[in-house]
Amino acid sequence: MLKYFGAILFSAIFCLAAQAQADGGKQPEQTVIRPGSAPSGKANPDNFTGNVRVDPAFRAVEPARAYGAYVTFEPGARTNWHIHPTGQILIVTSGKGVTQEWGKQSQIILPGDIVVCPPGVRHWHGASPETAMTHLAIGERDPGNPVKWLERVDDEQYKKAAGEGAKAR
């Protein structure tokens, strides 16, 4: 998994270099992206339950495919079940969250935790019932669609996953 994380992180760094190079074929140079330089937005309510804000961090610029965004989930908010064709890395930056892989026990996630979700793994993630959670999501754009969105995590599934069903730390 560390090898997979390293590949995604390298791709993210390469993405930033590609952004600089995309400007007329000049020699690549370092790019500084300032916080707040891209507008915040609400997550698509078709794919999320509850209040979720997305703050873009960096975008993929050809030939790179890596992108990153800070995603903040209010208490009780969560994604639908979903699959990333090229995988995903989540770096929890604040709060308390929950993540679960299909057919497995849910896990509590806290600041500093890194969730490495390999390509094709069905999962969901979100905030705990009482505390908001923010993570930096890093992934790769797959030509066509970076995420396959599936059914909602219903309230019963969520309560079980966030409560007694969650793997303690």
C-alpha positions in Angstrom: 0.0 0.0 0.0 2.9 2.3 0.7 4.0 1.8 -2.9 0.5 2.8 -4.1 0.5 5.9 -1.9 3.9 6.9 -3.2 2.7 6.6 -6.8 -0.3 8.8 -6.1 1.8 11.4 -4.3 4.3 11.5 -7.1 1.5 11.9 -9.6 0.2 14.9 -7.5 3.6 16.5 -7.5 4.0 15.8 -11.3 0.5 17.4 -11.8 1.7 20.7 -10.3 4.8 20.7 -12.5 2.6 20.0 -15.6 0.4 23.0 -14.7 3.5 25.2 -15.0 4.6 23.5 -18.2 1.2 23.8 -19.8 1.8 27.5 -20.2 3.4 27.6 -23.7 5.9 24.7 -23.3 8.2 26.7 -21.1 10.6 24.9 -18.8 8.7 23.5 -15.8 8.8 25.6 -12.7 7.4 25.4 -9.2 3.8 26.5 -8.8 2.4 27.9 -5.6 -1.4 27.5 -5.2 -2.8 29.9 -2.5 -5.5 28.7 -0.2 -8.9 30.1 -1.3 -7.7 30.6 -4.9 -10.5 28.3 -6.1 -14.1 28.8 -5.0 -15.7 26.5 -2.4 -18.8 24.5 -3.5 -21.4 22.2 -2.2 -21.0 18.5 -2.9 -23.5 17.0 -5.3 -26.6 16.0 -3.2 -27.1 13.0 -5.5 -23.9 11.5 -4.2 -23.8 12.7 -0.6 -26.1 12.7 2.5 -26.0 15.9 4.6 -24.0 19.1 4.3 -20.7 18.6 2.5 -18.4 21.4 1.3 -15.6 20.9 -1.3 -12.6 23.2 -1.5 -10.4 22.4 -4.5 -6.7 22.1 -3.7 -5.2 21.3 -7.2 -6.5 20.0 -10.5 -5.1 17.6 -13.0 -3.4 19.2 -16.0 -2.4 16.9 -18.9 -0.4 14.8 -19.0 -0.8 14.5 -15.2 -4.0 13.0 -13.8 -3.8 13.7 -10.1 -6.3 16.0 -8.4 -6.9 17.0 -4.8 -9.7 18.6 -2.8 -10.4 19.3 0.9 -13.8 17.9 1.7 -15.6 18.9 4.9 -18.5 16.8 6.2 -20.8 18.3 8.8 -21.8 15.9 11.6 -23.7 12.9 10.2 -22.8 13.8 6.5 -21.3 11.1 4.3 -20.7 9.9 0.8 -22.8 7.3 -1.0 -21.1 3.9 -1.6 -18.7 4.5 -4.5 -15.7 3.1 -6.4 -12.7 4.9 -7.8 -11.3 3.2 -10.9 -7.8 4.4 -10.1 -8.1 4.5 -6.3 -8.1 7.3 -3.8 -6.1 8.5 -0.8 -7.7 10.4 2.1 -5.7 12.4 4.6 -7.8 13.3 7.6 -6.9 16.9 8.6 -9.5 17.6 11.3 -12.4 16.2 13.2 -13.7 12.6 13.5 -14.9 10.5 10.7 -16.0 7.0 9.7 -15.0 4.9 6.7 -16.1 1.5 5.6 -15.2 -1.0 2.8 -18.0 -3.1 1.5 -18.5 -6.3 3.6 -16.0 -5.1 6.3 -16.1 -3.5 9.7 -16.2 0.3 9.7 -13.3 2.3 11.1 -13.1 5.6 13.0 -10.7 8.0 11.3 -8.9 10.9 13.1 -6.5 13.8 12.1 -3.3 12.4 10.7 -4.9 9.1 9.6 -4.4 8.2 5.9 -6.9 6.0 4.2 -5.5 4.3 1.1 -8.4 2.9 -1.0 -7.1 0.8 -3.9 -8.6 0.9 -7.4 -12.1 -0.7 -7.7 -12.8 -1.0 -3.9 -16.4 -0.2 -2.9 -16.4 2.1 0.1 -17.9 5.2 1.8 -16.6 7.8 4.2 -18.0 10.8 6.2 -18.2 12.5 9.6 -19.1 11.0 12.9 -22.6 11.7 14.2 -21.4 14.3 16.6 -18.3 15.9 15.0 -17.5 17.3 11.6 -14.5 15.9 9.6 -12.3 17.3 6.9 -10.0 15.3 4.7 -7.7 16.0 1.7 -8.9 13.6 -1.0 -6.3 12.8 -3.7 -7.1 10.8 -6.7 -6.4 10.4 -10.4 -8.8 11.4 -13.2 -9.7 8.3 -15.2 -10.6 9.2 -18.8 -14.3 9.5 -18.7 -15.3 9.2 -15.0 -13.2 9.3 -11.9 -15.9 7.9 -9.6 -18.6 5.4 -10.0 -21.4 6.5 -7.6 -23.6 3.8 -6.1 -26.5 3.7 -3.6 -26.8 5.8 -0.5 -25.6 4.7 2.9 -29.0 4.7 4.7 -29.5 6.0 8.2 -29.6 2.5 9.7 -26.3 1.4 8.0 -24.7 4.7 9.1 -25.8 4.5 12.7 -24.4 0.9 13.0 -21.1 1.9 11.2 -20.6 5.0 13.3 -21.6 3.4 16.6 -21.0 -0.1 18.0 -20.0 -1.4 14.6 -16.9 0.9 14.3 -13.5 -0.5 14.9 -12.0 1.4 17.9 -8.5 2.9 17.7 
